[in-house]
């Protein structure tokens, strides 16, 4: 299937779920707004997307105290269905529906896949609690939504790899959104939207198709520019101290040098 066909299915699924997902986002928007839609695509399409994920050797490994996962954004290196699936979520009709669900004045997809694309996480891999950086790669628009489409078949909660939202900060209790097969999860990104991915507990890969939306205005009036900032989990006290210092250092660098020290390589270079 091509992106237009996939986008039509997504539009229809969002439209038929509109009232429910709008209510879900409104009820949670005081903290970290989110909604999710199950059975987004026909199962055959979701399986086809999953089956064309590359091997770990064909992706970039990110391994540090912050995160441990495989990522890719240079989509012309892979089977075309992966690129078609990603860009289906950038269809104007899909963007407009998501914008209406979330009550936003503006929303723009990111054709460069800055921090988007595809990701895989296997045994013991994780993504520690963090705030996504506040802007696009050119610091012209606010990052406002994270769209995560999960395609690992028969994925169970106990496998780990679930999205965790920390509305009361990292010291509180997280809300767990399971990375269930064929589920689209959409979460707000702002200066209070701490989130993480729980460690994978099984010898399998959790596979995800990711997009970000940007906007002319921040989701919260009190938002300000910030770099991607990581924390330790509640039980990781030493790691938390290290990651806080790391974030503070990188924030200082960006204040002095607005474009950073090195160019972020995680973009789709056509």
C-alpha positions, 0 to 999 in steps of 0.5 A, a space after each residue: 500500500 502507498 501512503 495515500 491509501 494508508 492515510 485514508 484508512 487512518 483518517 477514517 479510523 480517527 474520524 470514527 473514534 473522534 469523540 472518544 479520543 478528543 474526550 481522552 485528550 481533553 481529560 488528560 491535557 491538564 497534565 500530559 495530554 494523550 490519546 490512543 487508537 487500537 486496530 488502526 490499520 487492517 492487520 495484514 497492513 500492520 503485519 506487512 509494515 512490521 515484517 519489513 523492519 530492518 535487522 539491528 545491523 541495518 540501523 543505528 544503535 544509540 547506547 548510553 545512560 540515557 537510552 539504549 535502542 536502534 533508530 533509523 531515519 534514512 528511509 530510502 535504505 529500506 523497503 518502501 512500505 516503511 517510508 509510506 507508513 511514516 509519511 501517511 501520518 503526515 497526510 494533510 487530512 490526518 494532520 488536520 484531524 489530529 489537530 482538531 482532536 487536540 484543540 490546537 491552532 496549528 500543526 505541521 508534520 516534519 518531512 525531515 523526520 528530525 528524531 522521527 522515523 523507525 525504532 526498535 528495542 530488544 532485550 534490556 533496551 530502554 529509554 529513560 525518563 526525558 523531555 523532548 527538545 522543545 523545537 524543530 531542528 531550526 528552532 522555528 516551531 514548537 514541538 507539540 505532539 509525538 505520534 507512535 505507531 506500534 507494530 510488534 505482533 502479539 506484544 504484551 504489557 509484561 514484555 516491557 517496552 511500554 510508553 510511560 508518562 510521568 504527569 507528576 514528575 519522575 518522582 511520582 507514579 507513571 501512567 503506562 500506555 501499552 505498546 500493543 500491536 497496531 496501536 497509535 499513541 499520541 502524546 503532547 510534548 511540552 516542558 512538563 511531559 516527562 515520558 519514558 519507555 520501560 526496559 524490554 524484558 523478552 528476547 524480541 524487538 518492539 517496533 515503532 513508527 514515529 512522527 512529531 508534529 510542530 506548531 507556531 505556538 507552544 502547548 503551554 503558556 509557561 513553556 520555554 526553550 529546552 534541549 532534550 533532558 534526561 532523568 534517572 528512574 526513581 530507583 536510579 539515584 546516581 544515574 539521575 545526578 549524572 543525567 541532570 548534570 548532562 542536561 544542564 551542560 547541554 542546555 548551557 552549550 545551546 544558550 551559547 551556541 544556538 545551533 549546537 556543537 554538532 549537527 544532529 544526524 537523525 534527519 532524512 537526507 534526500 
